[in-house]
């Protein structure tokens, strides 16, 4: 059994990233459309769009930039991102092995918290549509109008621990990006990764992951 799987199965609580481990929320086309919608949010707020973001396909990157501007820019960009994420959640499928992992965690008596940089509205919509909500104790999505609190900020990870009443050492974070791992490390939570490429495995280990798996079924 991979070391990452041992860590997950021994934890009292699993803090699970949403986009990646649970679902690939957006297709490349949907991601490009979401980024364009976020840019329109900036434009409608009369906020300048940096050259570095003019062709970005990452709506959260655009939202992070909005977070450095005024309240109007944040609100209009955040609203555009929420709308795009909810629309994507209506079409997305679970990641292979995610359902099996959640069922196994329930059998083991583990608490599962979804912690995502996506909006809680989109996470809830996806979990309800795919009949996975019953396996999840708590959903903590991007705080409204506070893109600065998205991972790698440990705010959501610490919030999950507080709401569960679980010590950091008894939880584990499962994520597919360095920001997931960095947030966990900052909150002193053990972290493991999920990756499908050698480059991503390397980046997760470099961020502090204690192990990485290539298949979510390993956690079942």
C-alpha positions as CSV (number, residue, x, y, z in Angstrom):
1,X,0.0,0.0,0.0
2,X,1.4,3.4,-0.9
3,X,2.5,5.6,2.0
4,X,-0.1,8.3,1.0
5,X,-2.9,5.7,1.2
6,X,-1.8,4.6,4.7
7,X,-1.8,8.2,5.9
8,X,-5.3,8.9,4.5
9,X,-6.8,5.7,5.9
10,X,-5.3,6.3,9.4
11,X,-6.6,9.9,9.7
12,X,-9.7,10.9,11.7
13,X,-10.7,13.5,9.1
14,X,-10.0,13.9,5.4
15,X,-9.8,17.4,4.0
16,X,-10.3,16.9,0.3
17,X,-9.7,19.3,-2.4
18,X,-12.6,19.6,-4.9
19,X,-11.4,20.4,-8.4
20,X,-9.2,17.4,-9.3
21,X,-9.6,14.8,-6.6
22,X,-13.4,14.9,-6.6
23,X,-14.1,16.1,-10.1
24,X,-12.5,17.8,-13.1
25,X,-14.9,20.7,-12.8
26,X,-14.3,22.4,-16.1
27,X,-13.4,21.1,-19.6
28,X,-10.8,23.2,-21.4
29,X,-13.6,25.0,-23.3
30,X,-15.5,25.7,-20.1
31,X,-12.4,26.9,-18.4
32,X,-11.7,29.4,-21.2
33,X,-15.3,30.6,-21.1
34,X,-15.1,31.0,-17.3
35,X,-11.9,33.1,-17.6
36,X,-13.5,35.3,-20.2
37,X,-16.5,35.8,-17.9
38,X,-14.2,36.8,-15.1
39,X,-12.5,39.3,-17.4
40,X,-15.9,40.7,-18.3
41,X,-16.5,41.2,-14.6
42,X,-13.4,43.3,-14.4
43,X,-14.3,45.2,-17.5
44,X,-17.8,45.9,-16.2
45,X,-16.3,47.2,-13.0
46,X,-14.1,49.6,-15.0
47,X,-11.1,47.8,-13.8
48,X,-8.0,47.4,-16.0
49,X,-7.1,44.0,-17.2
50,X,-3.3,43.3,-17.0
51,X,-1.7,42.0,-20.1
52,X,-0.7,38.8,-18.3
53,X,-4.4,37.9,-17.8
54,X,-5.7,38.9,-21.2
55,X,-5.4,35.3,-22.5
56,X,-5.5,33.4,-19.2
57,X,-7.7,30.3,-19.1
58,X,-7.8,30.3,-15.3
59,X,-10.8,32.2,-13.9
60,X,-9.4,31.9,-10.4
61,X,-6.2,33.7,-11.5
62,X,-8.4,36.6,-12.8
63,X,-10.3,36.5,-9.5
64,X,-7.1,36.7,-7.5
65,X,-6.2,39.8,-9.4
66,X,-9.7,41.3,-8.7
67,X,-9.0,40.7,-5.0
68,X,-6.3,43.3,-5.2
69,X,-8.8,45.9,-6.5
70,X,-11.9,47.6,-5.1
71,X,-15.1,46.0,-3.8
72,X,-17.0,46.5,-7.0
73,X,-14.3,44.7,-9.0
74,X,-14.3,41.8,-6.5
75,X,-18.1,41.5,-6.4
76,X,-18.6,41.5,-10.2
77,X,-15.7,39.2,-10.9
78,X,-16.7,36.8,-8.1
79,X,-20.3,36.7,-9.3
80,X,-19.1,35.8,-12.8
81,X,-17.0,33.1,-11.4
82,X,-19.8,31.6,-9.3
83,X,-22.1,31.5,-12.3
84,X,-19.5,29.8,-14.4
85,X,-18.7,27.3,-11.7
86,X,-22.3,26.4,-11.0
87,X,-22.9,25.9,-14.7
88,X,-19.8,23.6,-14.9
89,X,-21.0,21.6,-11.9
90,X,-24.2,20.7,-13.7
91,X,-22.1,18.8,-16.3
92,X,-19.0,17.5,-14.5
93,X,-18.5,13.9,-13.6
94,X,-16.8,12.5,-10.5
95,X,-13.1,11.7,-10.8
96,X,-12.5,8.0,-11.2
97,X,-12.2,6.5,-7.7
98,X,-13.6,9.5,-5.9
99,X,-16.9,7.9,-5.2
100,X,-15.2,4.7,-4.0
101,X,-12.9,6.8,-1.7
102,X,-15.9,8.6,-0.1
103,X,-17.8,5.4,0.5
104,X,-14.7,3.8,2.0
105,X,-14.2,6.8,4.3
106,X,-17.7,6.5,5.5
107,X,-17.2,2.8,6.3
108,X,-14.1,3.7,8.3
109,X,-16.0,6.4,10.2
110,X,-13.9,9.2,8.9
111,X,-15.1,12.8,8.6
112,X,-14.8,14.2,5.1
113,X,-14.6,17.9,4.4
114,X,-14.5,19.3,0.9
115,X,-12.2,22.3,0.8
116,X,-12.1,24.0,-2.5
117,X,-11.2,27.3,-4.1
118,X,-14.4,27.1,-6.0
119,X,-17.6,28.6,-4.7
120,X,-19.6,26.6,-2.1
121,X,-22.6,26.9,-4.4
122,X,-20.9,25.0,-7.2
123,X,-19.5,22.3,-4.8
124,X,-22.9,21.7,-3.2
125,X,-24.6,21.6,-6.7
126,X,-22.1,18.9,-7.9
127,X,-22.4,16.8,-4.7
128,X,-26.2,16.9,-4.7
129,X,-26.4,16.1,-8.5
130,X,-24.0,13.1,-8.2
131,X,-25.5,11.8,-4.9
132,X,-22.2,12.3,-3.1
133,X,-23.4,14.8,-0.6
134,X,-24.3,12.1,1.9
135,X,-20.7,11.1,2.2
136,X,-19.5,14.6,3.0
137,X,-19.6,16.1,6.5
138,X,-18.9,19.7,5.5
139,X,-18.3,21.8,2.5
140,X,-15.9,24.8,2.8
141,X,-15.7,26.7,-0.5
142,X,-14.2,30.0,-1.4
143,X,-15.3,32.7,1.1
144,X,-17.6,35.2,-0.6
145,X,-15.8,38.3,-1.8
146,X,-12.5,37.1,-0.2
147,X,-10.4,35.6,-3.0
148,X,-7.4,36.4,-0.8
149,X,-8.5,33.6,1.5
150,X,-8.3,30.9,-1.2
151,X,-5.6,28.3,-0.9
152,X,-2.6,28.5,-0.4
153,X,-3.9,30.7,2.4
154,X,-4.5,28.2,5.3
155,X,-7.8,30.0,6.3
156,X,-10.2,27.3,5.0
157,X,-8.0,24.4,6.4
158,X,-7.9,25.9,9.8
159,X,-11.6,26.6,9.7
160,X,-12.3,23.0,8.9
161,X,-10.3,21.8,11.9
162,X,-12.1,24.2,14.2
163,X,-15.5,23.2,13.0
164,X,-14.7,19.5,13.3
165,X,-12.9,19.9,16.6
166,X,-10.1,17.7,15.2
167,X,-6.4,18.4,15.9
168,X,-4.3,19.1,12.9
169,X,-2.1,16.0,13.4
170,X,-5.2,13.8,13.2
171,X,-6.4,15.1,9.8
172,X,-4.9,14.8,6.3
173,X,-5.2,17.0,3.3
174,X,-5.6,15.4,-0.1
175,X,-4.9,17.8,-3.0
176,X,-3.7,17.9,-6.6
177,X,-2.0,21.3,-6.6
178,X,0.9,22.8,-4.7
179,X,-1.4,25.4,-3.2
180,X,-3.4,22.6,-1.5
181,X,-0.3,21.2,0.0
182,X,1.1,24.6,1.0
183,X,-2.2,25.5,2.8
184,X,-2.1,22.2,4.7
185,X,1.6,22.6,5.7
186,X,0.9,26.1,6.9
187,X,-1.9,24.7,9.1
188,X,0.4,21.9,10.3
189,X,-1.9,19.3,8.7
190,X,-0.2,16.2,7.0
191,X,-0.8,16.4,3.3
192,X,-0.7,13.9,0.4
193,X,-1.1,14.4,-3.3
194,X,-3.1,13.1,-6.3
195,X,-1.3,13.5,-9.6
196,X,-1.3,12.0,-13.1
197,X,2.0,13.3,-14.4
198,X,5.6,13.0,-13.3
199,X,5.9,16.8,-13.3
200,X,2.9,17.2,-11.0
201,X,4.2,14.5,-8.7
202,X,7.4,16.4,-8.4
203,X,5.7,19.7,-7.7
204,X,3.5,18.2,-5.0
205,X,6.4,16.6,-3.2
206,X,8.3,19.8,-3.5
207,X,5.5,21.6,-1.8
208,X,5.6,19.3,1.2
209,X,3.4,16.3,0.3
210,X,4.2,13.2,2.3
211,X,3.3,11.0,-0.6
212,X,1.5,11.0,-3.9
213,X,-0.9,8.6,-5.7
214,X,-1.9,8.5,-9.3
215,X,-5.3,6.9,-8.7
216,X,-8.0,8.0,-6.2
217,X,-9.0,4.4,-5.8
218,X,-5.8,4.0,-3.7
219,X,-7.6,5.8,-0.9
220,X,-10.6,3.5,-0.9
